[in-house]
Amino acid sequence: MKRMKKVKIDHNYEFELDLAPLLAVMVKLVPVLLVSSAFVQLMTIETQLPQVVQQAIEKNEKDLKATHITLEVKEKDGVKIVVNKDGKDSVEMVPKKADGTYDFARLQERLRDVKMHNPEVFKIDLSPDAGVSYNDIVHVMDEARRSRDSNVKFPVFDKATNQETKTDYMFPEVTFANTMEG
Amino acid sequence: MRRRYELPKQKSTFGLNITSMTDMFTILLVFLLQTYSTSDVEIIPEKDMRLPASSSSTNPVESIKLVVSKELVKIDKTKIAEMKNSDFEAKDIDPNDTNFILPLFNELDKIAKDEKLKDNPAVKEGRILLQADSALPYSVLRKVMYTASMAGFPQLKLVTLVGE
């Protein structure tokens, strides 16, 4: 009977992985990605402009009882929140801080409160003064869009499921109300 | 005379250690894949223009690209008007309507009536992608919005940088 040959296993055997093909792929891939990469990420904020005055009037006539929220961004004083509910106006002012900048934290707080009392409203009208900077307008829109406090959510009725869900969105629809003014 | 010693000629090879280079490329690849743009729309920010930062997460859609910087107004790559002290020059404003920018209206009107662009959804739905300098006052933007709206472009999308 032939004796089986004993296989000797060397547990300390080392080998070198050939990385050259992998490197070749990477060298080709990196320039492609470098060219097509966006190092500055840009997003958009959607707004509607009042195109035809007649359409706006018709819409207003249909929604006579709807709550209307307007943010008047004043150049000197701050942000004025005007809530028109059942034909009655309630006005609240969020004054500027001592350093002359807008108090966005306080504005967010007040808008959360307005949203709590009017969960069915998702649209606001924005009326900035002529001298207000674009940066401040975008900041005000940001504060109005969604709640920064993750614990604060607002109820929304989902017609598809017939159930109430929660959302952190407050007023995502923004319309520049004074575009057509002279 | 001392004889010069010569090394025997022999073929020599050496293995280049590329492990560290592969490491570096792997890190670079992951970073580039993260920053890879998946948006269909290519927006090239104007030189010396600061866009406002926003927490908005809506990706840009194909629209007419309008740029309003401190120096000029552009549609795509076409210069429409020049700005002076962050405002429009008097010659570009309609004397009967101070919010109406004549060259901007003419250009947008031309796009709206262009037979080649009549099936373009951006033109059909009147969409504008507005890149404006964050330092510009609202009075300038209002004029642009008013004119765009008059030319049949009521859907305005404000381009912002990602951030707070």
Interface residues (C-beta under 8 A of the other chain):
Chain A: E16 L19 A20 L22 L23 M26 V27 L29 V30 L33 L34 S36 S37 A38 F39 V40 Q41 L42 M43 T44 I45 E46 T47 Q48 L49 P50 Q51 V73 P128 D129 A130 G131 V132 S133 Y134 N135 I137 V138 H139 M141 D142 R145 R146 F176 N178 T179 M180 G182
Chain B: G15 I18 T19 M21 T22 F25 T26 L28 L29 L32 L33 T35 Y36 S37 S39 I43 P45 L51 P52 A53 S54 S55 S56 S57 T58 N59 P60 V61 D97 T98 N99 G126 L129 A132 D133 S134 A135 L136 P137 Y138 S139 L141 R142 M145 Y146 A148 S149 G152 P154 Q155 L156 K157 L158 V159 T160 L161 V162 E164
